[in-house]
Amino acid sequence: MDVQEQINEYITSLPETKRGDMQQLHHRILEVLPGCKLWFETGKNSEGKTVSNPNIGYGFYTIKYADGKTRDFFQIGLSGNTTGISVYIMGIKDKTYLAQTFGGKLGKASVTGYCIKFKALKDINIDILEAAIHYGVGVTSENPN
């Protein structure tokens, strides 16, 4: 099964109330990052044990660690969870930036250093979420998608 099929299967498997929001966000992120690399993380470790929620990833950048090692990763992540939806904006060094810049304008969302979590799309301002996504992509754009 290719990545797009995994993504479609994942979104389809979600409860109906969340499925539409996830599908809309998926399409909106693809508009922000046309032609980007798609990722799908099942949330399971090498033994098949669930360690996190499944994640759809968009874009590409290389994480550089202090020890000189690198790891390829997605720029933006999208995940449905028990309380709603999480959008992960990776690569932001200032862990207060998202909350300070976008938190007050988003609506009913909690914002951490790299995660924006909300119950449903109707609870947030999607244009502000898109602006946060654009910012995150800009931060990690030294590597082309």
Secondary structure, DSSP 8 states (H G I E B T S, - for coil): --HHHHHHHHHHHS-HHHHHHHHHHHHHHHHHSTT--EEEE-SB-TTS-B-S--EEEES-EEEE-TTS-EEEE-SEEEEEETTEEEEEETT-S-TTHHIIIIIHHHBSEEE-SSEEEES-GGGB-HHHHHHHHHHHHHHTTTS--
